Amino acid sequence: MRLHCWWVQGGVKVMAANTDATDGRPGSQGDFRRSKVARALARADQAVVIADAITPFCGIGCVMFALVAAAQFSSDNTPGAWASSTLAAITAVVLGIAFLLLRSGRGEFMREHSLIFGSTVGALVGLNPLVYILGTQITYPAIGMLLVIVGVGGMVHDWFAAIVVILLLDLAWILCAVAFGLPAEIAPATFVSQILKANALAIVLNIARTRTVHRFEQARLEVHRMATTDELTGLANQRGLLEVARSFPDRGDLAGRDLALVYVDVDGLKSVNDSHGHAAGDELIRATGNVLRGAFRPDDTIARVGGDEFAILLDDVEPGLIHELVGRTHEHLAVAGISASIGTASATSGATGFDLPDLLSRADAAMYAVKVARKNGHGRHAWPSPRHPPSDAFSAVE
């Protein structure tokens, strides 16, 4: 690890800043990574909604299919009904086992893979009315088929998949009607209207469930934003910075890439608060956040980690570029009339691990050493160890 130190000296000057909180960067990782994360969150939200319904669905379904099986075995003498009765009994057993596992806490696998499990259960339930129709050659009325179509609309998480499954069920039912015929008193228009009504209800249920998932997703994203964003500047907070660091590739991949952390401490915030009020101090912090936004790269993560402290995490950055970025920061801060002390720490290629708290500690120590040196009158080019300045030390921009 290496330590470097810089600072900017100048009178504290409060600037009005037009800062949009949504314009902050709580860790810009690129559009593709953001869209990938959004898709993963949406899928996780869908899984949560389905997982929440799995236990009651399995419990109620077990009882219902057990009653259907008992009724068909005892009183349904229609030729070919035995196959549907047997499948209903099997479905009741499967749902009952799933319900017991979920209730006992041993069904975490089903919860973790709720989308797959839900699709499997839906397919099993959907087979019941089809098997009855194929076994008995009675195509109408098929209350079970109508209920399955509606259930698919409410349970299948993906709207496109729901439409495909519903159309396949419609097609299977229509083919059975063509092959086995309809009762003489049932007109084809009546048969088609029942299918359309079931489809319409299924679509309504799917839209309602999709909207629920969407609202859930929006709430999750808002909670995440509030937890990882500094409201005053719109930048990341320390939690957001740690989250970005954890999202980096495995730290064993550090060979050949350089990471750096720049620590900026704004001077005079307390005096501004005492002399001009906290609103003026807030404007100073906002102005500093704007300066840092303009000084660093779009993919650098800028975070406010304390009342007057900022940390910037630089990924895949060469030492020469660190000098350039810090030099640009000096210039922008000087133009804004903001006084700050800056320290950096870097993990170079060849490092065996990445420890963000350690980088923060080292950069903070470098910044503090600069602040102490300035107070001791060493001027603009003081270093943590005046006798042994860093060989690649960067001088403050005049």
C-alpha positions in Angstrom: 0.0 0.0 0.0 1.1 3.6 -0.6 0.1 6.8 1.0 0.0 10.2 -0.6 -1.1 13.6 0.7 -2.4 16.8 -0.8 -4.4 19.8 0.4 -5.9 23.0 -0.9 -5.6 26.1 1.2 -7.8 29.1 0.9 -10.4 31.1 2.7 -13.8 29.5 3.3 -16.2 30.8 0.8 -19.9 29.8 0.9 -21.3 29.3 -2.6 -24.9 28.8 -3.6 -25.1 25.5 -5.4 -27.9 24.2 -7.6 -27.7 20.5 -6.7 -30.3 18.0 -7.7 -30.2 15.2 -5.2 -31.1 12.7 -7.9 -28.0 13.8 -9.8 -25.7 12.3 -7.3 -23.6 9.2 -8.0 -24.2 6.6 -5.2 -21.7 4.4 -7.2 -21.9 4.6 -11.0 -21.1 1.2 -12.4 -22.2 1.6 -16.0 -25.6 1.4 -17.6 -25.3 -2.4 -18.2 -24.5 -3.2 -14.7 -27.3 -1.0 -13.4 -29.8 -2.6 -15.8 -28.6 -6.0 -14.7 -29.0 -5.2 -11.1 -32.5 -3.8 -11.8 -33.5 -7.0 -13.5 -32.1 -9.0 -10.7 -34.1 -6.9 -8.1 -37.3 -7.2 -10.2 -36.9 -11.0 -10.4 -36.2 -11.1 -6.6 -39.4 -9.1 -6.0 -41.4 -11.5 -8.1 -39.9 -14.4 -6.2 -40.8 -12.8 -2.9 -44.4 -12.3 -4.0 -44.7 -15.9 -5.2 -42.9 -17.3 -2.1 -45.3 -15.4 0.1 -48.2 -17.3 -1.5 -46.7 -20.7 -1.7 -47.5 -22.0 1.7 -51.2 -21.1 1.8 -51.6 -22.2 -1.9 -50.1 -25.6 -1.1 -52.2 -26.0 2.1 -55.5 -25.0 0.5 -54.7 -26.9 -2.7 -53.9 -30.1 -0.8 -57.4 -30.0 0.9 -59.2 -29.1 -2.3 -57.6 -31.9 -4.4 -58.0 -34.4 -1.7 -61.8 -33.6 -1.7 -61.9 -33.8 -5.5 -60.1 -37.2 -5.4 -62.4 -38.5 -2.7 -65.6 -37.3 -4.5 -64.5 -38.7 -7.9 -63.4 -42.1 -6.5 -66.7 -42.4 -4.6 -69.3 -41.0 -6.9 -68.0 -40.3 -10.4 -68.8 -43.3 -12.5 -67.9 -41.7 -15.8 -65.8 -44.0 -17.9 -62.1 -42.9 -17.8 -62.5 -40.7 -14.7 -60.2 -42.9 -12.7 -57.1 -41.3 -14.3 -58.1 -37.8 -13.3 -59.1 -39.1 -9.8 -55.7 -40.7 -9.4 -53.9 -37.6 -10.6 -56.0 -35.5 -8.1 -54.9 -37.7 -5.3 -51.2 -37.5 -6.3 -51.5 -33.7 -6.6 -53.0 -33.6 -3.1 -50.1 -35.6 -1.7 -47.5 -33.5 -3.4 -49.0 -30.2 -2.2 -49.5 -31.6 1.3 -45.8 -32.6 1.5 -44.8 -29.2 0.2 -47.0 -27.5 2.8 -45.6 -29.5 5.7 -42.0 -28.8 4.5 -42.7 -25.1 4.2 -44.4 -24.9 7.6 -41.6 -26.8 9.3 -39.0 -24.5 8.0 -37.4 -27.3 5.9 -38.7 -25.9 2.6 -36.2 -23.1 2.1 -35.1 -24.7 -1.2 -38.7 -24.2 -2.5 -38.8 -20.6 -1.3 -35.4 -19.8 -2.7 -36.5 -21.3 -6.1 -40.1 -20.1 -5.8 -40.4 -19.2 -9.5 -39.4 -22.7 -10.6 -41.4 -24.3 -7.9 -44.5 -22.2 -8.7 -44.3 -23.1 -12.4 -44.0 -26.8 -11.6 -47.0 -26.7 -9.3 -48.9 -24.7 -11.8 -48.1 -27.4 -14.5 -49.2 -30.2 -12.2 -52.5 -28.4 -11.3 -53.1 -27.7 -15.0 -52.8 -31.3 -16.0 -55.8 -32.3 -13.8 -58.6 -30.9 -16.0 -56.8 -31.9 -19.2 -56.5 -35.5 -18.0 -60.2 -35.5 -17.0 -61.2 -34.2 -20.5 -58.9 -36.7 -22.3 -60.0 -39.6 -20.1 -63.8 -39.0 -20.2 -64.0 -37.2 -23.5 -66.3 -34.6 -21.8 -65.2 -31.2 -23.0 -68.0 -29.1 -21.4 -68.6 -27.9 -18.8 -65.0 -28.0 -17.7 -65.0 -25.9 -14.6 -61.5 -27.2 -13.7 -60.1 -25.9 -17.0 -61.6 -22.5 -16.4 -60.2 -22.3 -12.9 -56.7 -23.3 -14.2 -56.7 -20.6 -16.8 -57.6 -18.0 -14.2 -55.1 -19.4 -11.8 -52.3 -19.3 -14.4 -53.0 -15.6 -14.9 -52.7 -15.0 -11.1 -49.7 -17.1 -10.4 -47.3 -17.1 -13.4 -44.8 -14.4 -12.6 -43.9 -13.3 -16.2 -46.7 -11.8 -18.3 -45.4 -13.2 -21.6 -45.1 -16.7 -20.1 -48.6 -16.4 -18.6 -50.0 -15.5 -22.1 -48.2 -18.4 -23.7 -49.5 -20.9 -21.1 -53.1 -19.6 -21.3 -53.1 -19.8 -25.1 -51.7 -23.3 -24.9 -54.5 -24.3 -22.5 -57.0 -22.7 -24.8 -55.6 -24.6 -27.7 -55.7 -27.9 -25.9 -59.3 -27.4 -24.8 -60.4 -26.4 -28.3 -58.6 -29.4 -29.8 -60.4 -31.7 -27.3 -63.7 -30.0 -28.2 -63.0 -30.6 -31.9 -62.0 -34.2 -31.3 -64.7 -35.2 -28.8 -67.4 -32.7 -29.7 -69.6 -30.5 -27.5 -72.9 -31.5 -25.8 -75.8 -31.0 -28.2 -77.3 -28.2 -26.1 -74.1 -26.2 -26.0 -73.5 -23.8 -29.0 -69.9 -23.2 -30.1 -70.4 -19.5 -29.3 -71.1 -20.4 -25.7 -68.0 -22.5 -25.5 -65.9 -19.7 -27.0 -67.4 -17.1 -24.7 -66.5 -19.1 -21.6 -62.9 -19.3 -22.8 -62.8 -15.6 -23.5 -64.2 -14.8 -20.0 -61.7 -17.0 -18.3 -58.9 -15.4 -20.4 -60.1 -11.9 -19.5 -60.2 -12.7 -15.8 -56.7 -14.3 -16.0 -55.3 -11.2 -17.6 -56.9 -8.9 -15.0 -55.3 -11.0 -12.2 -51.9 -11.0 -13.9 -52.0 -7.2 -14.3 -53.0 -6.8 -10.7 -50.2 -9.1 -9.5 -47.7 -7.4 -11.9 -48.6 -4.0 -10.5 -48.1 -5.3 -7.0 -44.7 -6.5 -7.9 -43.9 -3.2 -9.6 -44.9 -1.2 -6.5 -42.9 -3.6 -4.3 -39.9 -3.1 -6.6 -40.3 0.7 -6.4 -40.5 0.6 -2.6 -37.4 -1.6 -2.4 -35.5 0.7 -4.7 -36.5 3.8 -2.7 -35.5 2.1 0.6 -32.2 1.1 -0.9 -31.7 4.7 -2.2 -32.4 6.2 1.2 -30.1 3.7 2.9 -27.1 4.3 0.5 -27.5 8.0 -0.4 -26.5 11.1 1.5 -29.7 13.3 1.3 -27.8 16.6 1.5 -25.5 16.1 -1.5 -27.2 13.3 -3.4 -23.9 11.4 -3.3 -23.4 7.9 -1.8 -23.0 7.6 2.0 -20.6 5.3 3.7 -23.0 2.3 3.4 -23.3 3.0 -0.4 -19.5 3.2 -0.7 -19.1 -0.2 1.1 -21.8 -1.6 -1.2 -20.0 -0.5 -4.3 -16.8 -2.0 -3.0 -18.5 -5.3 -2.3 -19.8 -5.3 -5.9 -16.3 -5.3 -7.4 -15.1 -8.5 -8.9 -13.4 -11.0 -6.6 -10.4 -9.3 -5.0 -8.2 -12.1 -6.2 -8.6 -10.3 -9.6 -6.6 -7.3 -8.3 -3.5 -8.3 -10.1 -3.1 -6.0 -13.1 -5.5 -3.4 -11.8 -5.1 -0.5 -9.4 -7.5 0.8 -6.8 -7.2 4.1 -4.9 -9.2 6.0 -2.3 -9.1 9.8 -2.1 -10.1 11.3 1.3 -11.2 14.9 1.3 -11.7 16.9 4.5 -13.4 20.3 4.2 -11.8 22.9 6.4 -13.8 25.4 8.5 -17.2 23.8 8.4 -17.7 24.4 12.2 -16.7 28.0 11.9 -19.2 28.5 9.0 -21.9 26.9 11.0 -21.1 29.0 14.1 -20.8 32.3 12.2 -23.4 32.0 9.4 -25.7 29.2 10.5 -26.1 25.6 9.5 -27.8 26.5 6.3 -24.6 28.1 5.1 -22.7 25.1 6.3 -25.0 22.9 4.2 -24.4 25.0 1.2 -20.6 24.6 1.7 -21.0 20.8 1.7 -23.3 20.9 -1.3 -20.7 23.1 -3.2 -17.9 20.6 -2.3 -20.0 17.7 -3.6 -20.5 19.6 -6.9 -16.8 20.3 -7.1 -16.0 16.6 -6.6 -18.6 15.6 -9.2 -16.9 17.8 -11.8 -13.3 16.7 -10.8 -13.6 12.9 -11.0 -14.6 10.4 -13.6 -18.3 9.3 -14.1 -17.5 5.8 -12.9 -15.7 6.9 -9.8 -17.7 6.5 -6.6 -18.0 9.7 -4.6 -19.3 9.4 -1.1 -19.9 11.7 1.9 -18.6 9.6 4.8 -18.8 12.2 7.6 -20.0 15.7 8.4 -17.2 17.4 6.4 -15.5 14.4 4.9 -15.7 12.8 1.5 -14.2 9.6 0.1 -13.8 8.9 -3.6 -13.2 5.3 -4.7 -11.2 4.9 -7.9 -11.3 1.6 -9.7 -8.8 0.6 -12.4 -6.7 3.7 -12.0 -3.0 4.2 -12.7 -0.8 6.3 -10.4 -0.4 9.0 -13.0 -4.1 9.3 -13.4 -4.5 9.7 -9.6 -2.1 12.6 -9.8 -4.2 14.1 -12.6 -7.5 13.7 -10.9 -6.2 15.1 -7.6 -4.6 18.0 -9.4 -8.0 18.7 -11.1 -9.6 18.6 -7.7 -7.2 21.1 -6.4 -8.0 23.5 -9.2 -11.7 23.1 -8.9 -11.7 23.6 -5.1 -9.4 26.6 -5.5 -11.8 28.2 -8.0 -14.7 27.6 -5.7 -12.8 29.1 -2.8 -13.0 26.0 -0.7 -10.3 25.0 1.7 -9.7 21.2 2.1 -7.1 18.7 3.1 -6.7 15.6 0.9 -5.1 12.2 1.5 -5.0 9.1 -0.6 -4.2 5.4 -0.3 -3.9 2.9 -3.1 -3.9 -0.8 -3.6 -1.6 -1.5 -6.5 -1.5 -4.4 -8.9 0.0 -7.4 -7.1 -1.9 -6.7 -3.9 -3.4 -9.9 -2.5 -6.6 -8.4 -1.1 -8.8 -5.4 -0.9 -9.9 -4.0 2.4 -12.0 -0.8 2.0 -12.0 0.0 5.8 -8.2 -0.2 5.7 -8.0 2.1 2.7 -10.3 4.5 4.4 -8.1 4.4 7.5 -4.9 5.0 5.5 -6.3 7.8 3.4 -7.7 9.4 6.5 -4.4 9.1 8.3 -2.7 10.8 5.3 -5.2 13.6 5.2 -4.8 14.1 9.0 -1.0 14.2 8.7 -1.4 17.0 6.1 -3.7 18.9 8.3 -1.3 18.7 11.2 1.6 19.7 9.0 -0.3 22.8 7.9 -1.1 23.7 11.4 2.6 23.4 12.3 3.4 25.9 9.6 5.0 23.7 7.0 3.0 25.4 4.3 1.5 24.0 1.1 4.1 21.3 0.6 4.1 19.6 3.9 4.0 15.8 4.0 3.3 13.1 6.6 7.0 12.6 7.1 8.9 15.8 6.1 12.2 13.9 6.3 11.0 11.2 3.9 8.5 12.6 1.4 6.9 10.2 -1.0 9.0 9.7 -4.2 5.9 10.3 -6.3 4.6 13.2 -4.3 2.3 15.6 -6.0 2.5 19.3 -5.3 -0.5 21.4 -4.8 -1.6 23.4 -7.8 -0.7 27.0 -7.3 
